[in-house]
Every structure is written in C-alpha cells, then in structure tokens.
Amino acid sequence: MKKLLIHSIDFYRLCISPFLGHNCRFNPSCSEYMKIAIEQHGVVKGILFGGWRILRCNPWNAGGNDPVPPKKQVISF
C-alpha cells in the first residue's frame, strides 16, 4: 500500500502537476510533504499529516517553510 501511494504521488508530480503550475504556498510542496510523511510515519499517519497540510494550503494562509514533523523515538533502557 505504501509503495502504491508513493508511486501515485510520483505520477502526479511528473505527469499532472506540471500542467497545473506551481501553486503550493509551502516548502516542501504539498505533494512532496505527503510523500515524505508517508515514508517517515507510515500510511495512516502520513495521510493524516498530508491531508492536514493540504487543508492549510489556501489563499488565507501565508505558507512558508513547513517540514514534516520528525518521528518520535522511544528511548528504552
């Protein structure tokens, strides 16, 4: 499932996005953010992070640099 989603994002970025122009207000772009989030956090959390990001990508948000939050690491003794 993870690979299918990542390949779908890559397809969008290579074949569809160039025709739509650069409209994302954030860095990295929303599609790159979703891809990174899925790779780092897995499918469910990645989609949640990416979905929240897409909702914030609108004319009323200034945008800017917004990296994917790092995965919290559990420290064991």
Steps between C-alpha positions, in 0.01 A plus 500: 500500500783736591678450167174546307434835670857620444487398132164680467654817644798466265262458204310812605822700536639390162188484281230725647664768714704659216175593323350658813794728577670562833219601735615363834569762767726271699847358482518205442202488265187324624564193282861472619383549860248216463765273349749572780232460767396159364864386477584615854178433691322227303180508296241602761696774676651613170157551345381685811803731496467554125125558514539760773768669292279510189218656706741774611617572144254775412499875424443590867821331617837666445676165452879490534739232620308213659700176530345167594519452879765245596392160617510483878749245619437290805800476730536164665730414786 
